[in-house]
Amino acid sequence: MRLDQGINDYLPPNGGIVSRIAPTPSGFLHAGNAYNFILTYLLTRSANGVLHLRIDDYDLGRYRQEFVQNIFDVLEFLGLEYDKGPISVSDFERNFSFKVRAKRYEDILEKLDEIYICECSRTTKNAYINGIYTKICKNKNLKFIKDKTAIRLSVDEGDPLGKLVAEQMGDFVIYKKDFTPAYNFASVIDDEDMGINLVVRGEDLKACTLAQRYLAKKLNFSFYNANFIHHKLLLKDDKKLSKSSKSPPINLKDSPQIYYKILVNDLGLDIRSADKIQNLLYEFKLKNIAKKFLQSMS
């Protein structure tokens, strides 16, 4: 549910927290998504911040309308309100899909000089060593051919942040072979345009954080100075929950207290606060949990 339905001139307070819940419509949401949503909500609301819903539909091949509807259903089930963003599947597709911002991404792409065309795939011989791209296309001077090539950012290893990116990701793709923006490119631009200054994500995305901060630095985006919190992952059989591994979806017939209790236990809060989201937020504020997170940001 969105708080400002019909209000178009909502502005965040100067210097305030601006964050987002940013699921991908590539499968039905699982408990790990609920954990992230609730924690993001608690951190943002406890600071009287502005919370956006941004549905990251950058992966066209996995997009389904029922997955978008599931996002709205889960947010309502968990009782999480947001300030800005779509309110229905049709509203999302008309006004909030990444496709309505296609020119914005292309304009930013033109500002980047340190890019090159790549024809490799994950199965290309010698293209990857330990998951890091070996730059075999960097000096080929290839031309972009849709569905056959991608565009990579050449990472400057002389930059301290760039060195970390090179060690963990290498030269990463910013435009895919279908000429749609890759997640690590589009997400940075969207976050900059939305004024996001707090990102709450799983610890498995630390490499993405490095890549996105590096790109933001190259583009002189204020998003470079955003705060990042990487939280624990929920596991099943020692493997992280994920849509790609077909983790069990959230059962909307269950009680949301199931998911509140996970955070209550992790954060050492009073178990009685898990009965309602309002009480959980009150306890979160009372124990000043947000300050503890912000002091230990990674």
C-alpha positions in Angstrom: 0.0 0.0 0.0 1.3 3.5 -0.8 0.8 6.4 1.5 0.6 9.3 -1.0 -1.8 8.0 -3.6 -2.8 11.0 -5.6 -0.1 13.2 -4.2 2.5 14.2 -6.8 4.5 16.8 -5.0 5.9 14.8 -2.0 9.4 15.9 -1.2 11.7 14.2 1.4 13.0 16.3 4.3 16.4 17.9 3.7 19.1 15.6 4.8 16.7 12.8 5.7 17.0 9.1 4.9 15.6 8.0 1.5 15.6 4.3 0.9 13.9 1.8 -1.3 12.4 -1.7 -1.4 13.6 -3.0 -4.7 12.4 -6.5 -5.6 12.8 -8.1 -9.0 9.7 -9.6 -10.6 11.5 -12.8 -11.6 9.7 -15.2 -9.3 7.5 -15.4 -6.2 8.9 -13.8 -3.1 10.4 -15.9 -0.3 11.2 -15.4 3.3 14.6 -13.8 2.5 12.7 -11.1 0.6 10.4 -10.5 3.6 13.4 -10.2 5.9 14.9 -7.5 3.6 11.6 -5.6 3.2 10.9 -5.5 6.9 14.4 -4.5 7.9 14.4 -1.7 5.2 11.0 -0.5 6.4 12.1 -0.4 10.1 15.4 1.4 9.3 13.7 4.0 7.1 10.6 4.6 9.3 12.6 4.7 12.5 14.5 7.7 11.0 11.2 9.3 9.7 12.7 8.7 6.2 11.1 8.3 2.8 10.5 4.8 1.4 10.2 4.1 -2.3 8.9 0.9 -3.9 11.0 0.3 -7.0 10.4 -2.9 -8.9 13.5 -3.8 -10.9 12.3 -5.4 -14.0 15.6 -5.2 -15.8 15.5 -9.0 -16.7 12.9 -9.1 -19.5 13.2 -12.8 -20.0 12.0 -13.7 -16.4 9.4 -10.9 -16.1 5.8 -12.0 -15.4 2.8 -9.9 -14.4 1.9 -12.4 -11.6 5.3 -11.8 -10.0 4.6 -8.1 -9.9 1.2 -8.7 -8.4 2.9 -10.9 -5.8 5.1 -8.0 -4.7 2.0 -5.9 -3.9 0.4 -8.8 -2.2 3.4 -9.5 0.0 3.8 -5.9 1.0 0.1 -5.7 2.0 0.4 -9.1 3.9 3.4 -7.7 5.8 1.7 -4.4 6.5 4.5 -2.4 5.0 3.5 1.1 3.7 5.7 3.1 1.3 5.7 6.7 0.1 6.4 6.6 -3.6 6.1 4.0 -6.3 3.5 2.0 -8.3 0.2 0.9 -6.8 -0.8 -1.8 -9.3 0.5 -3.9 -12.1 -0.9 -1.6 -14.7 0.4 1.5 -13.0 3.8 -0.1 -12.8 3.9 -1.1 -16.5 2.7 2.3 -17.6 4.7 4.6 -15.4 7.5 2.8 -13.4 9.0 0.0 -15.6 12.6 0.5 -16.5 11.5 0.7 -20.1 10.0 4.2 -19.6 13.5 5.4 -18.7 15.3 3.8 -21.6 16.6 7.1 -23.0 17.9 8.1 -19.6 20.1 5.0 -19.5 21.3 5.6 -23.0 22.2 9.2 -22.3 24.3 8.1 -19.3 26.0 5.4 -21.4 27.2 8.0 -23.9 29.0 9.8 -21.0 31.2 6.8 -20.3 34.4 6.6 -22.3 36.0 3.6 -20.7 33.7 1.0 -22.2 34.2 -1.7 -24.8 32.2 -4.3 -26.8 32.3 -7.9 -25.7 31.2 -11.0 -27.7 31.9 -13.5 -24.9 29.5 -15.7 -23.0 30.0 -17.7 -19.9 31.1 -20.7 -22.0 33.7 -18.8 -24.1 37.1 -20.5 -23.7 39.5 -18.5 -21.5 37.0 -15.7 -20.9 36.7 -16.3 -17.2 39.2 -17.3 -14.4 37.6 -17.9 -11.1 34.5 -16.0 -12.3 36.5 -12.9 -13.2 36.3 -11.8 -16.9 39.8 -11.8 -18.5 39.3 -8.8 -20.8 39.9 -10.8 -24.0 37.6 -8.5 -25.9 39.0 -5.2 -24.6 41.4 -4.5 -27.5 39.3 -6.1 -30.3 37.5 -2.9 -31.2 34.3 -4.8 -31.9 31.1 -3.1 -33.0 27.9 -3.6 -31.0 25.6 -6.2 -32.7 22.3 -6.7 -30.9 21.8 -10.2 -29.4 25.5 -11.0 -30.2 27.5 -8.6 -28.1 27.4 -6.8 -24.8 29.0 -3.6 -23.4 31.4 -3.7 -20.5 32.9 -1.0 -18.3 36.7 -1.0 -18.2 37.6 -0.8 -14.6 40.6 1.3 -13.6 42.7 -0.8 -11.3 44.7 2.3 -10.4 41.7 3.6 -8.4 41.5 2.0 -5.0 37.8 1.2 -5.3 38.4 0.1 -8.9 41.0 -2.3 -7.7 38.5 -4.0 -5.4 36.0 -4.2 -8.2 38.6 -5.7 -10.5 39.5 -8.4 -7.9 35.9 -9.4 -7.3 34.1 -8.8 -10.6 36.5 -7.6 -13.2 35.2 -5.5 -16.1 31.4 -5.9 -15.6 28.6 -5.7 -18.1 26.6 -2.5 -18.2 24.5 -3.3 -21.3 23.3 -6.8 -22.1 23.2 -8.4 -25.5 19.6 -7.5 -26.0 20.6 -3.8 -25.5 18.9 -3.4 -22.2 20.8 -2.0 -19.2 22.3 -4.5 -16.8 21.4 -4.4 -13.1 24.6 -2.8 -11.9 24.2 0.0 -14.4 20.4 0.7 -14.3 20.2 0.4 -10.5 22.8 3.1 -9.9 21.0 5.5 -12.2 17.6 4.8 -10.7 19.1 5.2 -7.2 20.7 8.5 -8.1 17.5 9.9 -9.7 15.4 8.9 -6.7 17.9 10.4 -4.3 18.5 7.2 -2.5 21.0 7.5 0.4 20.4 4.2 2.2 20.5 0.8 0.6 19.7 -2.3 2.6 20.6 -5.6 0.9 21.9 -9.1 1.5 25.5 -9.8 2.2 25.7 -11.7 -1.0 25.6 -8.4 -2.9 28.7 -6.8 -1.5 30.5 -7.2 -4.8 27.6 -5.4 -6.6 27.8 -2.6 -4.0 31.5 -2.1 -4.9 30.7 -2.1 -8.6 27.8 0.4 -8.2 29.8 2.7 -6.0 32.6 2.7 -8.5 30.3 3.5 -11.3 28.6 6.3 -9.3 32.1 7.7 -8.6 32.9 7.7 -12.4 29.6 9.5 -13.1 30.1 12.0 -10.2 26.8 10.8 -8.7 25.9 11.7 -5.1 24.8 8.1 -4.8 28.5 7.3 -4.3 28.1 8.6 -0.8 25.1 6.5 0.0 25.1 4.3 3.1 25.0 0.5 2.6 23.8 -2.1 5.1 24.5 -5.7 4.2 22.3 -8.1 6.3 22.5 -11.8 6.9 21.0 -14.2 4.5 18.3 -16.7 5.3 19.5 -20.3 4.6 17.8 -23.6 3.9 20.0 -26.7 3.8 23.0 -24.3 4.1 22.0 -22.6 0.8 20.7 -19.1 0.6 17.0 -18.6 -0.3 16.6 -17.4 -3.9 14.0 -17.4 -6.6 16.4 -19.1 -9.0 16.7 -22.1 -6.7 12.9 -22.1 -6.3 12.8 -21.4 -2.6 9.4 -21.8 -1.1 7.3 -18.7 -1.7 5.7 -16.7 1.1 2.3 -18.3 2.0 -0.1 -15.4 2.2 -2.5 -17.5 4.2 0.1 -17.7 7.1 0.5 -15.0 9.7 3.0 -12.2 9.0 4.1 -12.7 12.6 6.2 -15.6 11.3 8.4 -13.1 9.5 8.4 -10.5 12.2 9.7 -13.1 14.7 12.7 -13.8 12.5 13.9 -10.2 12.9 12.9 -10.0 16.5 15.1 -12.9 17.3 18.0 -11.7 15.2 17.9 -8.2 16.7 17.3 -9.3 20.3 14.0 -7.5 20.6 11.0 -8.3 22.9 9.2 -11.2 21.3 5.9 -9.6 22.2 6.6 -6.9 19.7 6.2 -9.4 16.9 2.4 -9.3 17.1 2.1 -6.2 14.8 4.4 -4.2 12.5 3.6 -1.0 14.5 4.7 -2.6 17.7 7.8 -4.0 16.0 8.7 -0.5 14.8 8.1 0.9 18.3 10.5 -1.6 19.8 13.0 -1.0 17.0 12.9 2.7 17.8 13.0 2.1 21.6 16.1 0.0 21.4 17.7 2.4 18.9 18.5 -0.4 16.6 18.9 1.9 13.6 21.8 3.7 15.2 23.6 0.4 15.8 23.2 -0.6 12.1 24.3 2.8 10.9 27.4 2.7 13.1 28.4 -0.7 11.7 27.7 -0.1 8.1 29.6 -2.3 5.7 
